[in-house]
């Protein structure tokens, strides 16, 4: 865990005391798991491995940072774990560049050496999510994992809710006769969960977990082809009124791993046929014999869904973000609605892992949604959160409700696409 007041004077963390004052300022930091030993580094100089070590720290350097490393070990007592960072006045001043690794060691009467006292006690406190807790100054209470009220109203644990969603999707009818099954295109990074979402939706209607689309984890995309998946209402049942389209994964780099943005645009415009195998070295062109030069409205995509992993939102590469925005800009020009699907929410937040119905109460996931909204410039109402089936063999009611709700939003977005096309005179 790190507590780095970057480019701040230590006085902003703990107000300085007058010289000679015996009191010290203390900042308490709570860890997300039990610790019984702490390693402290200041100014790139190791302080020690014992929790009672004293180390020199220049208090007046604006670039100075303090890093705490702790090792986890469960204890029987489990009282609250705290780290006390005590600062005494000092006249040491370092330049605004890298702090000196060897601050002066000689003490004087007026300016005693600055010290850091790290005291660690065993603790049973566990962070609600897989991330360090940002504890406000002088507050011993950890960051509340839940909001005061959910940011989206969604009922769970009721079969009637699932039945209503199933009925709404089964009875869906396109707003135009020329398109019987609107196409929903899933776009995202390698391993984001695009194919897993199709498998999960298919599982809901089959009544058990299905693995039709190839899925996997790794540095290269499992889906090499453009696939148009039709879902059937149960084994041997009728074809449902929508299709989910899966593509090769996007990559942040421009090497030979992911799909080209030009290929995704061609898919949206209907130029790419089903089962077309993408070439990472070059996008499809009109000279390709498989290229569909005159696509019908039914060949085109009617809703684009960006798929992002919940625990990777903070680490989206700028080059990948640029590709998202390029696609978004082109799709906006075509008048096609766009949504965002956040996957793996159970892996990102421990409270949601324990209870999926807390998804819209989770403070952490709400922060991620707001962050993604700012990154992509899309409204919160366009965002759906789901947990795909990955380790299960049987379906779960609450997992199904989130999946069906996301699919319902996609079909509603497709209706908005048809409304826009009607205004442009592009539908029959």
C-alpha positions in Angstrom: 0.0 0.0 0.0 1.3 3.5 -0.8 0.6 6.8 0.7 2.3 9.3 -1.6 1.4 13.0 -1.2 2.8 13.8 -4.7 4.0 17.4 -5.1 2.6 18.4 -1.7 4.3 19.8 1.2 4.1 17.5 4.3 2.4 20.4 6.1 -0.6 19.7 3.9 -0.8 16.3 5.4 0.1 17.1 9.0 0.4 20.8 10.0 3.9 21.6 11.2 4.6 22.4 14.8 6.8 25.2 16.1 10.4 24.2 16.8 10.8 22.8 20.2 7.2 21.7 20.5 7.1 18.1 21.9 3.8 17.3 20.2 3.7 15.7 16.8 1.2 15.4 14.0 -0.2 12.0 13.2 -1.9 10.6 10.1 -3.6 7.2 10.5 -3.8 4.8 7.6 -5.9 1.7 7.6 -4.9 -1.4 5.6 -7.3 -3.6 3.6 -6.1 -6.8 5.2 -4.3 -7.9 8.4 -0.6 -7.1 8.7 2.0 -7.8 11.3 5.0 -6.3 9.6 5.7 -3.1 7.6 8.5 -2.0 5.4 8.9 1.8 5.0 10.7 3.6 2.2 11.4 7.3 2.2 13.4 9.2 -0.3 14.3 5.9 -2.0 16.0 4.8 1.2 14.9 1.6 2.9 14.0 2.3 6.5 13.7 -1.1 7.9 11.4 -4.1 8.2 10.3 -3.8 11.8 7.2 -1.9 12.7 8.9 0.2 15.3 11.7 1.6 13.2 12.5 5.3 13.0 13.7 6.7 9.7 14.8 10.2 8.6 12.3 12.1 6.4 12.8 15.7 5.1 9.5 17.3 5.9 9.9 20.5 3.8 10.6 18.9 0.4 7.5 19.4 -1.8 8.3 16.3 -3.8 8.8 14.0 -0.9 6.8 10.8 -0.7 6.3 8.1 1.8 5.6 4.4 0.8 4.5 1.7 3.2 4.8 -1.9 2.3 3.1 -4.4 4.6 3.1 -8.2 4.7 -0.2 -10.0 5.5 -0.7 -12.5 8.2 -3.9 -13.4 10.0 -3.9 -13.1 13.8 -6.1 -14.3 16.6 -6.9 -11.0 18.2 -7.6 -9.0 15.0 -7.8 -5.5 16.5 -7.8 -2.7 14.0 -4.6 -2.2 12.0 -3.2 1.4 11.9 0.0 3.0 10.7 1.0 6.2 12.5 3.1 8.6 10.5 4.4 11.2 13.0 6.2 14.3 11.8 8.4 16.6 13.9 9.6 20.0 12.7 12.8 20.2 10.7 14.8 22.8 8.9 15.9 20.4 6.1 15.0 21.7 2.7 15.6 19.8 -0.5 15.2 20.9 -4.2 12.0 20.3 -6.1 13.7 17.6 -8.0 14.3 14.1 -6.7 14.6 14.2 -2.9 18.0 13.5 -1.5 18.5 9.9 -0.4 20.8 10.9 2.4 19.3 13.7 4.4 21.5 15.3 7.1 21.9 13.0 10.1 23.2 15.6 12.6 20.7 16.9 15.0 20.7 20.5 16.3 18.9 22.0 19.2 16.6 24.2 17.1 16.0 21.8 14.3 15.8 18.2 15.5 15.9 15.6 12.8 12.5 14.7 11.3 11.3 11.2 12.0 8.7 8.8 10.9 7.2 6.4 13.4 5.5 3.3 11.9 3.4 1.3 14.4 1.5 -1.7 13.2 -1.1 -3.7 15.1 -2.9 -6.8 13.9 -6.2 -6.3 12.3 -9.3 -8.2 10.9 -10.3 -5.3 8.6 -10.9 -6.4 5.0 -11.3 -4.0 2.1 -14.7 -4.3 0.4 -13.1 -4.3 -3.0 -9.8 -5.4 -4.6 -8.2 -2.0 -4.3 -6.5 0.1 -1.6 -8.9 2.1 0.6 -8.6 5.9 0.3 -8.9 6.9 4.0 -9.6 10.6 4.5 -7.2 12.4 6.9 -8.0 12.0 10.6 -10.7 9.4 10.0 -10.4 6.0 11.3 -13.5 4.6 9.6 -12.7 2.8 6.3 -14.3 3.9 3.0 -17.9 2.8 3.0 -18.3 0.1 0.4 -22.0 1.0 -0.2 -23.9 4.1 -1.4 -26.7 5.6 0.7 -29.1 4.4 -2.0 -28.6 2.5 -5.2 -27.8 4.5 -8.3 -30.1 2.3 -10.4 -33.3 0.6 -9.2 -33.3 -3.1 -10.0 -35.1 -5.9 -8.1 -33.5 -9.3 -7.6 -34.3 -12.7 -6.1 -37.7 -12.8 -7.7 -38.6 -15.2 -10.5 -41.5 -13.0 -11.7 -38.9 -10.3 -12.7 -36.9 -12.8 -14.8 -40.2 -14.1 -16.3 -41.2 -10.5 -17.3 -37.8 -9.9 -18.9 -38.0 -13.2 -20.8 -41.5 -12.4 -22.0 -40.5 -9.0 -23.2 -37.5 -10.3 -25.2 -39.5 -13.3 -26.6 -42.2 -11.0 -27.8 -39.9 -8.4 -29.3 -40.8 -7.3 -32.8 -38.7 -5.1 -35.0 -40.1 -1.7 -36.1 -39.3 -2.4 -39.7 -40.4 -5.3 -42.0 -37.0 -5.3 -43.7 -35.2 -6.4 -40.5 -36.6 -9.4 -38.7 -33.6 -9.8 -36.3 -31.7 -6.7 -35.3 -28.0 -7.2 -35.1 -26.1 -6.3 -31.9 -22.4 -6.0 -32.3 -20.0 -6.5 -29.4 -16.8 -4.6 -29.6 -14.0 -4.8 -27.0 -10.5 -5.7 -26.0 -9.2 -9.3 -26.1 -10.6 -11.2 -23.2 -13.2 -8.6 -22.2 -16.0 -11.1 -22.3 -17.7 -10.7 -25.7 -18.1 -14.4 -26.5 -18.8 -15.2 -22.9 -21.8 -12.8 -23.0 -23.3 -14.6 -25.9 -22.8 -18.0 -24.2 -24.3 -16.5 -21.0 -27.4 -15.2 -22.8 -27.8 -18.5 -24.6 -27.5 -20.3 -21.3 -30.4 -18.3 -19.9 -32.8 -19.5 -22.6 -31.4 -23.1 -22.6 -31.8 -23.4 -18.8 -28.2 -24.5 -18.2 -24.7 -23.2 -19.0 -23.8 -23.3 -22.7 -20.4 -23.0 -24.3 -21.2 -22.5 -28.0 -18.9 -19.5 -28.8 -15.2 -20.1 -28.2 -13.9 -18.3 -25.1 -10.6 -18.1 -23.4 -7.9 -15.9 -21.7 -4.6 -14.8 -23.1 -2.8 -12.3 -25.2 -4.3 -13.2 -28.5 -7.9 -13.2 -29.5 -9.8 -16.5 -29.5 -12.4 -15.2 -31.9 -10.7 -14.9 -35.3 -13.9 -14.8 -37.3 -16.9 -12.5 -37.6 -19.7 -14.6 -36.1 -23.4 -13.9 -36.2 -25.0 -15.9 -33.4 -28.7 -16.7 -33.3 -30.3 -17.7 -30.0 -33.0 -20.3 -29.8 -35.7 -20.4 -27.1 -34.7 -23.6 -25.4 -33.4 -26.8 -27.0 -35.0 -27.1 -30.4 -37.1 -24.0 -29.7 -37.9 -21.2 -32.1 -35.4 -18.6 -33.1 -35.4 -15.5 -30.9 -35.8 -12.1 -32.6 -32.3 -10.8 -32.4 -28.7 -11.8 -33.2 -25.5 -11.1 -31.3 -22.4 -10.4 -33.5 -18.9 -11.3 -32.2 -15.6 -10.0 -33.6 -12.0 -10.4 -33.1 -10.8 -8.5 -30.1 -9.3 -5.0 -30.3 -5.8 -4.4 -29.0 -4.1 -1.2 -27.9 -1.1 -1.6 -30.1 -1.1 -1.6 -33.9 0.7 -4.9 -34.2 -0.5 -8.2 -35.7 -2.7 -9.3 -32.8 -6.1 -7.5 -32.8 -8.8 -6.5 -35.3 -8.4 -3.3 -37.3 -10.8 -0.4 -36.6 -11.5 -0.3 -40.4 -12.8 -3.9 -40.1 -15.2 -3.0 -37.4 -16.5 -0.1 -39.4 -17.0 -2.5 -42.4 -18.9 -4.9 -40.1 -21.2 -2.2 -38.9 -21.9 -1.1 -42.5 -22.7 -4.7 -43.5 -19.8 -5.3 -45.8 -18.4 -8.3 -43.9 -20.2 -11.7 -44.2 -20.7 -14.3 -41.5 -17.7 -16.6 -40.9 -15.3 -14.1 -42.4 -11.8 -14.6 -40.9 -10.1 -11.4 -40.1 -6.6 -10.7 -41.2 -4.7 -8.8 -38.4 -2.1 -7.6 -40.9 -4.6 -5.9 -43.2 -8.3 -4.9 -43.1 -10.8 -6.1 -45.6 -11.2 -4.1 -48.8 -13.8 -3.9 -51.6 -11.4 -6.0 -53.7 -11.9 -9.0 -51.5 -14.2 -11.5 -53.1 -16.1 -12.0 -49.8 -16.7 -8.2 -49.5 -20.4 -7.4 -49.6 -20.6 -4.3 -51.8 -24.3 -3.6 -51.5 -25.5 -4.7 -48.1 -29.2 -4.6 -47.2 -30.5 -3.0 -44.0 -30.7 -6.4 -42.4 -27.0 -7.0 -43.1 -26.0 -3.9 -41.1 -25.5 -3.5 -37.4 -28.3 -1.8 -35.4 -26.7 -1.4 -32.0 -23.0 -1.2 -31.0 -22.0 -2.4 -27.6 -18.5 -1.6 -26.1 -17.5 -4.3 -23.7 -15.1 -3.4 -20.9 -13.9 -5.4 -17.9 -14.8 -3.7 -14.6 -11.4 -4.1 -13.0 -9.5 -2.7 -16.0 -11.4 0.5 -16.5 -8.7 2.5 -14.8 -6.0 0.9 -17.0 -7.5 1.4 -20.4 -4.6 2.2 -22.7 -4.8 5.6 -24.5 -4.3 4.0 -27.9 -7.2 1.6 -27.2 -9.3 4.5 -26.0 -8.5 6.4 -29.2 -9.8 3.4 -31.2 -13.0 3.3 -29.2 -13.5 7.0 -29.9 -12.8 6.6 -33.6 -15.5 3.9 -33.8 -17.9 5.9 -31.7 -17.5 9.0 -33.9 -18.2 7.0 -37.1 -21.1 5.2 -35.5 -22.6 8.5 -34.3 -22.4 9.8 -37.9 -24.4 6.7 -39.0 -27.0 7.3 -36.4 -26.6 3.9 -34.7 -27.1 3.8 -30.9 -24.2 2.8 -28.7 -24.1 1.1 -25.3 -21.5 0.0 -22.8 -21.4 -3.5 -21.2 -19.2 -3.8 -18.0 -18.3 -7.4 -17.4 -16.6 -9.3 -14.5 -18.1 -7.1 -11.9 -17.8 -10.0 -9.3 -14.0 -10.0 -9.9 -13.7 -6.3 -9.4 -15.7 -5.9 -6.1 -15.6 -8.3 -3.2 -19.0 -7.2 -1.9 -20.6 -8.0 -5.3 -18.8 -11.3 -5.4 -20.4 -12.2 -2.1 -23.8 -10.8 -3.1 -24.6 -9.9 -6.7 -27.7 -8.0 -5.7 -25.4 -5.3 -4.3 -24.2 -4.4 -7.8 -26.0 -1.0 -7.8 -25.2 -0.3 -4.2 -21.4 -0.7 -4.7 -19.5 2.5 -4.3 -16.6 1.1 -6.2 -18.5 0.0 -9.2 -20.4 3.3 -9.3 -17.1 5.2 -9.4 -16.0 2.9 -12.3 -19.2 3.7 -14.2 -18.6 7.4 -13.7 -15.0 7.1 -14.8 -16.0 5.2 -18.0 -18.7 7.7 -18.7 -16.1 10.5 -18.7 -13.6 8.5 -20.8 -16.1 7.6 -23.5 -18.4 10.5 -23.3 -21.5 8.4 -22.9 -24.4 8.6 -20.4 -24.7 6.4 -17.4 -28.1 5.2 -18.7 -26.2 3.6 -21.6 -24.2 1.4 -19.2 -25.1 -2.2 -18.2 -23.3 -4.3 -15.6 -23.2 -8.1 -15.9 -21.6 -11.2 -14.6 -21.0 -13.8 -17.3 -21.1 -17.5 -16.6 -17.5 -18.7 -16.3 -17.1 -21.4 -13.6 -20.7 -22.4 -13.1 -22.5 -25.3 -14.6 -26.0 -24.3 -13.7 -27.7 -21.0 -14.1 -28.4 -18.5 -11.3 -31.5 -16.3 -10.9 -29.7 -13.0 -10.2 -27.0 -13.5 -12.9 -29.9 -14.1 -15.4 -31.7 -10.9 -14.4 -28.6 -8.8 -15.1 -28.0 -10.5 -18.4 -31.6 -10.2 -19.6 -31.8 -6.6 -18.5 -28.7 -5.8 -20.5 -30.1 -7.6 -23.6 -33.4 -5.7 -23.1 -31.5 -2.4 -23.3 -29.8 -3.5 -26.5 -33.1 -4.3 -28.2 -34.6 -0.9 -27.1 -31.5 0.7 -28.6 -32.1 -1.1 -31.8 -35.6 0.3 -31.9 -34.1 3.8 -31.6 -31.9 2.9 -34.6 -34.9 2.0 -36.7 -36.7 5.2 -35.6 -33.7 7.2 -36.9 -33.6 5.3 -40.2 -37.3 5.9 -40.7 -36.7 9.6 -40.4 -34.0 9.3 -43.1 -36.3 7.2 -45.3 -34.0 4.2 -45.2 -36.6 1.6 -44.1 -39.6 0.1 -45.7 
